[in-house]
Amino acid sequence: MTALQPAWGEAPAEAFGPLGVPLVDLLDRVLATGVVISGDVVIAIAEVPLVRLSLHALLSSVNERVPAPWTDGGPL
């Protein structure tokens, strides 16, 4: 068997591509589609909840070509 051919049942390493996603590509995809982050944190002592923190965030991009859904200038 030559060095260029993989053994039977094995794929060459080049067939799988790089093993990571560049941060720029990940950020571009997140901003293009948007992402919602939601979570709750509860601080308790002896199973008695003392503090509850809720997080709800929307991350998205703004595009000038897409018209606003409101006609009066918006909520601001």
C-alpha positions in Angstrom: 0.0 0.0 0.0 1.3 3.4 -0.8 1.6 6.4 1.6 -1.1 8.3 -0.4 -3.8 5.7 0.1 -5.4 5.2 3.5 -5.9 1.7 4.9 -9.3 -0.1 4.2 -12.1 1.6 6.3 -10.1 4.7 7.1 -10.6 8.1 5.5 -7.8 10.5 4.9 -7.5 13.4 7.3 -8.1 15.9 4.6 -11.6 14.5 4.0 -12.9 15.8 7.3 -11.6 19.4 6.9 -10.4 21.5 9.8 -11.3 20.4 13.3 -12.6 23.8 14.5 -14.8 26.6 13.5 -13.2 30.0 13.2 -14.6 32.5 15.6 -15.4 34.9 12.8 -17.5 32.3 11.0 -19.4 31.5 14.2 -20.0 35.1 15.0 -21.2 35.8 11.4 -23.7 32.9 11.6 -25.0 34.0 15.0 -25.5 37.6 13.9 -27.1 36.6 10.6 -29.7 34.3 12.3 -29.8 35.7 15.9 -29.7 33.8 19.1 -31.7 33.9 22.3 -30.0 33.2 25.7 -32.2 32.4 28.6 -31.3 31.1 32.0 -32.1 31.1 35.7 -29.8 31.1 38.7 -31.1 30.4 42.2 -29.0 30.8 45.3 -30.3 28.7 48.2 -29.2 27.8 51.7 -30.6 24.5 53.2 -33.0 24.2 50.2 -34.5 27.6 51.0 -34.3 29.9 47.9 -32.9 33.3 48.8 -32.0 34.9 45.5 -33.3 34.2 42.0 -31.7 35.8 38.9 -33.3 35.5 35.5 -31.5 36.2 32.3 -33.2 36.7 28.9 -31.1 38.2 26.1 -31.5 38.5 22.4 -28.5 38.9 20.2 -29.0 39.8 16.6 -27.8 42.2 13.9 -29.6 45.2 12.5 -30.0 45.6 8.7 -31.0 48.9 7.1 -32.6 47.0 4.1 -35.2 45.3 6.3 -38.0 47.7 7.1 -39.1 48.1 10.7 -42.4 46.4 11.7 -43.8 49.6 13.1 -44.8 52.7 11.1 -44.7 55.5 13.7 -40.9 55.5 14.2 -40.6 52.7 16.6 -40.7 52.2 20.4 -37.9 54.6 21.1 
